[in-house]
Amino acid sequence: MAISFIRVDDRMIHGQTCTRWALEYPCDGLIAVNDAAAKNPVLKSAYKSASGKKTFVWGIEEFKEKTEKVLKSKDNYFLITKNPIDMEKILVGQGLKCGVDTVIIGPCNDRPGTTKLGNNQSITQEEAQALENIMQAGFEVEFALLKEEAIGNWKKFRGQFGFN
């Protein structure tokens, strides 16, 4: 297995959270996929130093180009995007199949135009559509800042966004 864990987290890489989730899922390194972060040397450097693990910060296209290499790796990686829309581009648009069928939705800050689902877990209608598409592609979508703080599966919340 090369990808051991899939997460959406608006902070992307956060030492404490990565350390905590690594207890549940084996992890040799992190792959953060976000176009803006990949183009920003300061942000890229900050993310690379945040976890103490081997860390890659790639844009969507760069991840697409390197997917086969990642999937063939002997190392286990967390795949993290900053938002559900980027994750949809990978899981649905690219059709990534990596043996992991659950996507964990972590912090999504309260912002204008969002619906609050739980503590620090708010999503827009566009993000809801991305989550719906991810679920329809065969993935479970769980909302959990940390494993013991899970607030439920996407199926519990999707009605709030007009999906039935």
N, CA and C atoms as a LAMMPS dump frame, in Angstrom:
ITEM: TIMESTEP
0
ITEM: NUMBER OF ATOMS
492
ITEM: BOX BOUNDS ff ff ff
-5.0000000000000000e+02 5.0000000000000000e+02
-5.0000000000000000e+02 5.0000000000000000e+02
-5.0000000000000000e+02 5.0000000000000000e+02
ITEM: ATOMS id mol type element x y z
1 1 1 N 0.853 -1.197 0
2 1 2 C 0 0 0
3 1 3 C 0.878 1.232 0
4 2 1 N 0.552 2.186 -0.817
5 2 2 C 1.349 3.402 -0.886
6 2 3 C 0.616 4.598 -0.287
7 3 1 N -0.71 4.608 -0.403
8 3 2 C -1.494 5.639 0.272
9 3 3 C -2.261 4.93 1.373
10 4 1 N -2.017 5.35 2.608
11 4 2 C -2.623 4.66 3.755
12 4 3 C -3.783 5.437 4.37
13 5 1 N -3.95 6.706 3.963
14 5 2 C -4.926 7.571 4.623
15 5 3 C -5.232 8.738 3.695
16 6 1 N -6.502 9.097 3.584
17 6 2 C -6.92 10.213 2.731
18 6 3 C -7.682 11.211 3.594
19 7 1 N -7.256 12.49 3.532
20 7 2 C -7.838 13.508 4.413
21 7 3 C -7.976 14.841 3.696
22 8 1 N -9.045 15.544 4.043
23 8 2 C -9.217 16.948 3.657
24 8 3 C -9.058 17.753 4.942
25 9 1 N -8.17 18.732 4.92
26 9 2 C -7.895 19.533 6.115
27 9 3 C -7.481 20.922 5.633
28 10 1 N -8.208 21.953 6.017
29 10 2 C -7.878 23.28 5.489
30 10 3 C -6.534 23.809 5.985
31 11 1 N -5.961 23.17 6.99
32 11 2 C -4.601 23.527 7.42
33 11 3 C -3.572 22.693 6.658
34 12 1 N -4.038 21.699 5.951
35 12 2 C -3.27 20.691 5.211
36 12 3 C -2.358 19.894 6.142
37 13 1 N -1.225 20.447 6.523
38 13 2 C -0.302 19.681 7.358
39 13 3 C -0.171 20.37 8.699
40 14 1 N -0.483 19.625 9.729
41 14 2 C -0.471 20.146 11.085
42 14 3 C 0.15 19.056 11.947
43 15 1 N 1.281 19.341 12.558
44 15 2 C 2.046 18.326 13.272
45 15 3 C 1.269 17.448 14.225
46 16 1 N 0.491 18.059 15.11
47 16 2 C -0.237 17.292 16.125
48 16 3 C -1.244 16.333 15.487
49 17 1 N -1.99 16.821 14.518
50 17 2 C -2.986 15.975 13.868
51 17 3 C -2.324 14.847 13.093
52 18 1 N -1.255 15.168 12.347
53 18 2 C -0.56 14.121 11.588
54 18 3 C -0.005 13.063 12.523
55 19 1 N 0.546 13.484 13.642
56 19 2 C 1.086 12.537 14.613
57 19 3 C -0.03 11.659 15.165
58 20 1 N -1.155 12.253 15.491
59 20 2 C -2.284 11.498 16.052
60 20 3 C -2.855 10.505 15.046
61 21 1 N -3.092 10.917 13.807
62 21 2 C -3.643 10.011 12.799
63 21 3 C -2.642 8.925 12.418
64 22 1 N -1.348 9.213 12.525
65 22 2 C -0.322 8.208 12.198
66 22 3 C -0.362 7.035 13.179
67 23 1 N -0.961 7.225 14.348
68 23 2 C -1.131 6.11 15.286
69 23 3 C -2.16 5.117 14.744
70 24 1 N -3.135 5.604 13.99
71 24 2 C -4.202 4.763 13.437
72 24 3 C -3.816 4.151 12.092
73 25 1 N -3.072 4.901 11.302
74 25 2 C -2.73 4.494 9.939
75 25 3 C -1.221 4.625 9.751
76 26 1 N -0.57 3.586 9.215
77 26 2 C 0.881 3.664 9.009
78 26 3 C 1.232 4.796 8.042
79 27 1 N 2.276 5.515 8.358
80 27 2 C 2.628 6.688 7.557
81 27 3 C 4.127 6.931 7.588
82 28 1 N 4.75 6.896 6.406
83 28 2 C 6.166 7.242 6.279
84 28 3 C 6.339 8.682 5.819
85 29 1 N 5.292 9.227 5.187
86 29 2 C 5.39 10.578 4.664
87 29 3 C 4.03 11.14 4.309
88 30 1 N 4.032 12.383 3.857
89 30 2 C 2.807 13.108 3.549
90 30 3 C 2.875 13.663 2.139
91 31 1 N 1.744 13.609 1.458
92 31 2 C 1.624 14.261 0.159
93 31 3 C 0.469 15.245 0.267
94 32 1 N 0.81 16.523 0.227
95 32 2 C -0.189 17.582 0.277
96 32 3 C -0.389 18.081 -1.145
97 33 1 N -1.646 18.116 -1.583
98 33 2 C -1.929 18.525 -2.952
99 33 3 C -2.771 19.798 -2.928
100 34 1 N -2.161 20.882 -3.409
101 34 2 C -2.837 22.176 -3.463
102 34 3 C -2.036 23.07 -4.397
103 35 1 N -2.68 23.574 -5.435
104 35 2 C -1.981 24.382 -6.429
105 35 3 C -1.33 25.622 -5.825
106 36 1 N -2.052 26.356 -4.977
107 36 2 C -1.503 27.593 -4.404
108 36 3 C -0.288 27.317 -3.522
109 37 1 N -0.378 26.295 -2.67
110 37 2 C 0.75 25.971 -1.787
111 37 3 C 1.957 25.503 -2.589
112 38 1 N 1.714 24.727 -3.64
113 38 2 C 2.822 24.206 -4.451
114 38 3 C 3.593 25.322 -5.142
115 39 1 N 2.922 26.44 -5.409
116 39 2 C 3.555 27.575 -6.104
117 39 3 C 4.163 28.589 -5.139
118 40 1 N 3.957 28.413 -3.842
119 40 2 C 4.416 29.383 -2.846
120 40 3 C 5.575 28.789 -2.052
121 41 1 N 6.825 29.216 -2.334
122 41 2 C 7.989 28.621 -1.674
123 41 3 C 7.964 28.72 -0.144
124 42 1 N 7.444 29.819 0.383
125 42 2 C 7.393 29.996 1.84
126 42 3 C 6.411 28.993 2.457
127 43 1 N 5.224 28.896 1.879
128 43 2 C 4.212 27.953 2.356
129 43 3 C 4.697 26.514 2.206
130 44 1 N 5.282 26.229 1.075
131 44 2 C 5.798 24.885 0.796
132 44 3 C 6.835 24.488 1.858
133 45 1 N 7.732 25.395 2.162
134 45 2 C 8.764 25.149 3.165
135 45 3 C 8.148 24.936 4.553
136 46 1 N 7.158 25.753 4.884
137 46 2 C 6.5 25.625 6.189
138 46 3 C 5.821 24.266 6.316
139 47 1 N 5.114 23.84 5.272
140 47 2 C 4.451 22.534 5.313
141 47 3 C 5.471 21.404 5.431
142 48 1 N 6.574 21.527 4.705
143 48 2 C 7.576 20.463 4.722
144 48 3 C 8.224 20.311 6.093
145 49 1 N 8.267 21.376 6.866
146 49 2 C 8.9 21.29 8.185
147 49 3 C 7.897 21.022 9.31
148 50 1 N 6.612 20.971 9.007
149 50 2 C 5.586 20.889 10.05
150 50 3 C 5.432 19.513 10.686
151 51 1 N 5.741 18.456 9.963
152 51 2 C 5.391 17.131 10.474
153 51 3 C 6.564 16.292 10.952
154 52 1 N 7.775 16.623 10.531
155 52 2 C 8.913 15.777 10.87
156 52 3 C 8.974 14.521 10.012
157 53 1 N 8.115 14.425 9.003
158 53 2 C 8.093 13.28 8.086
159 53 3 C 8.444 13.762 6.675
160 54 1 N 8.806 12.819 5.826
161 54 2 C 9.042 13.125 4.424
162 54 3 C 7.755 13.74 3.864
163 55 1 N 7.871 14.93 3.281
164 55 2 C 6.681 15.655 2.849
165 55 3 C 6.855 16.207 1.448
166 56 1 N 5.811 15.996 0.641
167 56 2 C 5.774 16.541 -0.708
168 56 3 C 4.588 17.492 -0.801
169 57 1 N 4.786 18.627 -1.458
170 57 2 C 3.707 19.591 -1.68
171 57 3 C 3.617 19.781 -3.185
172 58 1 N 2.548 19.242 -3.768
173 58 2 C 2.387 19.243 -5.211
174 58 3 C 1.067 19.89 -5.606
175 59 1 N 1.039 20.436 -6.814
176 59 2 C -0.208 20.886 -7.407
177 59 3 C -0.967 19.676 -7.946
178 60 1 N -2.203 19.895 -8.357
179 60 2 C -3.063 18.815 -8.863
180 60 3 C -2.406 18.098 -10.047
181 61 1 N -1.908 18.849 -11.013
182 61 2 C -1.3 18.234 -12.203
183 61 3 C -0.027 17.477 -11.847
184 62 1 N 0.772 18.025 -10.944
185 62 2 C 2.005 17.341 -10.541
186 62 3 C 1.674 16.019 -9.84
187 63 1 N 0.63 16.022 -8.995
188 63 2 C 0.216 14.767 -8.357
189 63 3 C -0.218 13.759 -9.416
190 64 1 N -0.98 14.234 -10.392
191 64 2 C -1.454 13.344 -11.457
192 64 3 C -0.27 12.683 -12.178
193 65 1 N 0.76 13.481 -12.466
194 65 2 C 1.951 12.96 -13.149
195 65 3 C 2.707 11.942 -12.294
196 66 1 N 2.645 12.079 -10.97
197 66 2 C 3.443 11.23 -10.08
198 66 3 C 2.639 10.117 -9.419
199 67 1 N 1.351 10.015 -9.749
200 67 2 C 0.474 9.052 -9.088
201 67 3 C 1 7.624 -9.173
202 68 1 N 1.396 7.191 -10.358
203 68 2 C 1.867 5.803 -10.516
204 68 3 C 3.073 5.526 -9.63
205 69 1 N 3.996 6.48 -9.581
206 69 2 C 5.191 6.322 -8.739
207 69 3 C 4.777 6.215 -7.262
208 70 1 N 3.838 7.041 -6.851
209 70 2 C 3.345 7.011 -5.466
210 70 3 C 2.714 5.651 -5.167
211 71 1 N 1.858 5.179 -6.071
212 71 2 C 1.148 3.921 -5.834
213 71 3 C 2.081 2.714 -5.804
214 72 1 N 3.228 2.828 -6.46
215 72 2 C 4.197 1.723 -6.476
216 72 3 C 5.224 1.83 -5.347
217 73 1 N 5.166 2.899 -4.574
218 73 2 C 6.149 3.136 -3.513
219 73 3 C 6.033 2.093 -2.41
220 74 1 N 7.164 1.782 -1.798
221 74 2 C 7.15 0.89 -0.636
222 74 3 C 6.749 1.668 0.622
223 75 1 N 6.796 2.981 0.552
224 75 2 C 6.428 3.819 1.69
225 75 3 C 4.925 4.069 1.71
226 76 1 N 4.405 4.345 2.895
227 76 2 C 2.993 4.692 3.074
228 76 3 C 2.862 6.195 3.251
229 77 1 N 1.934 6.772 2.503
230 77 2 C 1.74 8.223 2.538
231 77 3 C 0.315 8.587 2.925
232 78 1 N 0.19 9.694 3.636
233 78 2 C -1.098 10.339 3.816
234 78 3 C -1.286 11.227 2.581
235 79 1 N -2.463 11.18 1.983
236 79 2 C -2.822 12.078 0.891
237 79 3 C -3.755 13.122 1.477
238 80 1 N -3.352 14.384 1.388
239 80 2 C -4.107 15.466 2.022
240 80 3 C -4.356 16.583 1.017
241 81 1 N -5.597 17.061 0.976
242 81 2 C -5.893 18.28 0.218
243 81 3 C -6.489 19.31 1.177
244 82 1 N -6.452 20.547 0.745
245 82 2 C -6.936 21.643 1.581
246 82 3 C -8.458 21.739 1.574
247 83 1 N -9.1 21.203 0.519
248 83 2 C -10.553 21.336 0.41
249 83 3 C -11.146 20.145 -0.345
250 84 1 N -12.442 19.92 -0.188
251 84 2 C -13.092 18.793 -0.862
252 84 3 C -13.042 18.873 -2.389
253 85 1 N -12.982 20.081 -2.939
254 85 2 C -12.983 20.245 -4.393
255 85 3 C -11.695 19.678 -4.992
256 86 1 N -10.56 19.955 -4.365
257 86 2 C -9.29 19.37 -4.833
258 86 3 C -9.31 17.851 -4.68
259 87 1 N -9.879 17.347 -3.578
260 87 2 C -9.931 15.896 -3.385
261 87 3 C -10.81 15.256 -4.454
262 88 1 N -11.905 15.919 -4.806
263 88 2 C -12.768 15.395 -5.868
264 88 3 C -12.002 15.301 -7.188
265 89 1 N -11.162 16.293 -7.49
266 89 2 C -10.369 16.267 -8.729
267 89 3 C -9.478 15.025 -8.773
268 90 1 N -8.977 14.608 -7.627
269 90 2 C -8.1 13.437 -7.556
270 90 3 C -8.896 12.134 -7.56
271 91 1 N -9.881 12.038 -6.673
272 91 2 C -10.596 10.771 -6.505
273 91 3 C -11.613 10.5 -7.605
274 92 1 N -12.283 11.539 -8.088
275 92 2 C -13.317 11.364 -9.107
276 92 3 C -12.754 11.716 -10.489
277 93 1 N -12.209 12.924 -10.616
278 93 2 C -11.689 13.369 -11.915
279 93 3 C -10.561 12.499 -12.433
280 94 1 N -9.615 12.207 -11.568
281 94 2 C -8.469 11.375 -11.945
282 94 3 C -8.807 9.884 -11.793
283 95 1 N -9.841 9.588 -11
284 95 2 C -10.233 8.186 -10.792
285 95 3 C -9.246 7.408 -9.948
286 96 1 N -8.622 8.066 -8.984
287 96 2 C -7.615 7.397 -8.154
288 96 3 C -8.209 6.215 -7.396
289 97 1 N -7.576 5.079 -7.546
290 97 2 C -7.907 3.879 -6.772
291 97 3 C -6.622 3.465 -6.068
292 98 1 N -6.66 3.498 -4.74
293 98 2 C -5.428 3.238 -4
294 98 3 C -5.624 2.243 -2.867
295 99 1 N -6.782 1.611 -2.793
296 99 2 C -7.024 0.65 -1.725
297 99 3 C -7.603 1.269 -0.468
298 100 1 N -7.679 2.585 -0.418
299 100 2 C -8.297 3.277 0.717
300 100 3 C -9.646 3.777 0.219
301 101 1 N -10.715 3.422 0.944
302 101 2 C -12.043 3.807 0.465
303 101 3 C -12.767 4.763 1.4
304 102 1 N -12.04 5.327 2.362
305 102 2 C -12.636 6.307 3.272
306 102 3 C -11.856 7.614 3.183
307 103 1 N -12.597 8.704 3.084
308 103 2 C -12.011 10.041 3.081
309 103 3 C -12.408 10.685 4.399
310 104 1 N -11.424 11.147 5.157
311 104 2 C -11.685 11.813 6.429
312 104 3 C -11.68 13.322 6.196
313 105 1 N -12.785 13.96 6.56
314 105 2 C -12.879 15.414 6.442
315 105 3 C -12.54 16.016 7.802
316 106 1 N -11.435 16.726 7.837
317 106 2 C -10.996 17.371 9.067
318 106 3 C -11.477 18.81 9.097
319 107 1 N -10.667 19.711 9.653
320 107 2 C -11.071 21.101 9.78
321 107 3 C -11.401 21.768 8.44
322 108 1 N -12.555 22.392 8.403
323 108 2 C -12.998 23.249 7.296
324 108 3 C -13.578 24.48 7.977
325 109 1 N -12.808 25.547 8.001
326 109 2 C -13.186 26.736 8.764
327 109 3 C -14.535 27.312 8.383
328 110 1 N -15.174 27.933 9.377
329 110 2 C -16.391 28.703 9.134
330 110 3 C -16.005 29.855 8.215
331 111 1 N -16.746 30.011 7.132
332 111 2 C -16.522 31.084 6.159
333 111 3 C -17.876 31.562 5.693
334 112 1 N -17.94 32.736 5.085
335 112 2 C -19.223 33.177 4.532
336 112 3 C -19.725 32.149 3.52
337 113 1 N -21.017 31.866 3.554
338 113 2 C -21.605 30.945 2.593
339 113 3 C -21.467 29.474 2.945
340 114 1 N -21.04 29.185 4.177
341 114 2 C -20.904 27.789 4.573
342 114 3 C -22.051 27.368 5.491
343 115 1 N -22.257 26.076 5.548
344 115 2 C -23.187 25.478 6.501
345 115 3 C -22.347 24.763 7.543
346 116 1 N -22.599 25.077 8.808
347 116 2 C -21.821 24.496 9.901
348 116 3 C -22.367 23.099 10.227
349 117 1 N -21.495 22.097 10.142
350 117 2 C -21.886 20.722 10.459
351 117 3 C -21.432 20.316 11.852
352 118 1 N -20.331 20.885 12.289
353 118 2 C -19.783 20.582 13.607
354 118 3 C -18.706 21.589 13.936
355 119 1 N -18.049 21.391 15.073
356 119 2 C -16.984 22.291 15.501
357 119 3 C -15.89 22.352 14.438
358 120 1 N -15.666 23.536 13.878
359 120 2 C -14.637 23.76 12.864
360 120 3 C -14.843 22.87 11.632
361 121 1 N -16.09 22.554 11.331
362 121 2 C -16.396 21.76 10.139
363 121 3 C -17.595 22.377 9.431
364 122 1 N -17.289 23.279 8.503
365 122 2 C -18.303 24.004 7.733
366 122 3 C -17.967 23.882 6.261
367 123 1 N -18.994 23.637 5.432
368 123 2 C -18.736 23.48 4.006
369 123 3 C -19.721 24.299 3.172
370 124 1 N -19.268 24.65 1.974
371 124 2 C -20.103 25.391 1.024
372 124 3 C -20.929 24.399 0.208
373 125 1 N -21.879 24.909 -0.55
374 125 2 C -22.675 24.063 -1.44
375 125 3 C -21.774 23.398 -2.486
376 126 1 N -20.79 24.149 -3.007
377 126 2 C -19.867 23.592 -4
378 126 3 C -19.034 22.447 -3.391
379 127 1 N -18.598 22.633 -2.144
380 127 2 C -17.857 21.566 -1.464
381 127 3 C -18.765 20.369 -1.185
382 128 1 N -20.026 20.648 -0.848
383 128 2 C -20.999 19.569 -0.637
384 128 3 C -21.162 18.753 -1.916
385 129 1 N -21.228 19.422 -3.055
386 129 2 C -21.343 18.712 -4.34
387 129 3 C -20.116 17.826 -4.562
388 130 1 N -18.941 18.34 -4.224
389 130 2 C -17.712 17.547 -4.36
390 130 3 C -17.776 16.305 -3.471
391 131 1 N -18.253 16.469 -2.235
392 131 2 C -18.371 15.326 -1.32
393 131 3 C -19.396 14.321 -1.829
394 132 1 N -20.481 14.82 -2.368
395 132 2 C -21.503 13.934 -2.948
396 132 3 C -20.897 13.124 -4.103
397 133 1 N -20.135 13.792 -4.95
398 133 2 C -19.496 13.106 -6.082
399 133 3 C -18.483 12.069 -5.602
400 134 1 N -17.749 12.394 -4.551
401 134 2 C -16.787 11.444 -3.965
402 134 3 C -17.533 10.225 -3.433
403 135 1 N -18.636 10.454 -2.721
404 135 2 C -19.427 9.343 -2.195
405 135 3 C -19.994 8.501 -3.347
406 136 1 N -20.509 9.162 -4.375
407 136 2 C -21.076 8.436 -5.517
408 136 3 C -20.011 7.622 -6.252
409 137 1 N -18.749 8.021 -6.123
410 137 2 C -17.639 7.281 -6.749
411 137 3 C -17.224 6.067 -5.909
412 138 1 N -17.908 5.862 -4.769
413 138 2 C -17.655 4.662 -3.977
414 138 3 C -16.875 4.856 -2.69
415 139 1 N -16.639 6.084 -2.306
416 139 2 C -15.897 6.355 -1.075
417 139 3 C -16.837 6.655 0.083
418 140 1 N -16.451 6.229 1.273
419 140 2 C -17.115 6.674 2.493
420 140 3 C -16.521 8.037 2.83
421 141 1 N -17.333 8.947 3.294
422 141 2 C -16.852 10.281 3.674
423 141 3 C -17.218 10.486 5.134
424 142 1 N -16.21 10.565 5.99
425 142 2 C -16.401 10.706 7.434
426 142 3 C -15.885 12.067 7.888
427 143 1 N -16.623 12.705 8.771
428 143 2 C -16.204 13.981 9.349
429 143 3 C -15.575 13.723 10.709
430 144 1 N -14.282 14.014 10.834
431 144 2 C -13.58 13.771 12.098
432 144 3 C -12.34 14.646 12.189
433 145 1 N -12.322 15.536 13.17
434 145 2 C -11.102 16.306 13.413
435 145 3 C -10.023 15.335 13.871
436 146 1 N -10.377 14.501 14.84
437 146 2 C -9.559 13.376 15.303
438 146 3 C -10.481 12.161 15.326
439 147 1 N -9.927 10.972 15.316
440 147 2 C -10.741 9.761 15.229
441 147 3 C -11.816 9.714 16.319
442 148 1 N -11.433 10.066 17.534
443 148 2 C -12.388 9.999 18.651
444 148 3 C -13.376 11.169 18.666
445 149 1 N -13.212 12.108 17.732
446 149 2 C -14.117 13.258 17.663
447 149 3 C -14.958 13.237 16.385
448 150 1 N -15.198 12.052 15.828
449 150 2 C -15.983 11.939 14.598
450 150 3 C -17.416 12.42 14.854
451 151 1 N -17.968 13.164 13.882
452 151 2 C -19.352 13.644 14.03
453 151 3 C -20.309 12.943 13.074
454 152 1 N -19.781 12.102 12.201
455 152 2 C -20.665 11.324 11.339
456 152 3 C -20.23 11.257 9.894
457 153 1 N -20.957 10.426 9.166
458 153 2 C -20.729 10.176 7.761
459 153 3 C -21.456 11.233 6.919
460 154 1 N -21.016 11.448 5.691
461 154 2 C -21.641 12.391 4.773
462 154 3 C -23.136 12.107 4.623
463 155 1 N -23.515 10.831 4.662
464 155 2 C -24.924 10.456 4.504
465 155 3 C -25.807 11.145 5.55
466 156 1 N -25.24 11.44 6.702
467 156 2 C -25.979 12.108 7.785
468 156 3 C -26.261 13.578 7.452
469 157 1 N -25.396 14.206 6.645
470 157 2 C -25.463 15.651 6.405
471 157 3 C -25.964 16.039 5.022
472 158 1 N -25.933 15.127 4.078
473 158 2 C -26.167 15.47 2.668
474 158 3 C -27.54 16.075 2.41
475 159 1 N -28.55 15.71 3.205
476 159 2 C -29.891 16.276 3.044
477 159 3 C -29.923 17.777 3.241
478 160 1 N -29.007 18.301 4.081
479 160 2 C -28.938 19.751 4.323
480 160 3 C -28.543 20.528 3.07
481 161 1 N -28.007 19.795 2.072
482 161 2 C -27.508 20.432 0.857
483 161 3 C -28.349 20.054 -0.363
484 162 1 N -29.499 19.423 -0.112
485 162 2 C -30.418 19.104 -1.192
486 162 3 C -30.197 17.757 -1.859
487 163 1 N -29.357 16.914 -1.258
488 163 2 C -29.135 15.574 -1.806
489 163 3 C -29.994 14.599 -1.017
490 164 1 N -30.64 13.655 -1.704
491 164 2 C -31.437 12.689 -0.967
492 164 3 C -31.217 11.27 -1.455
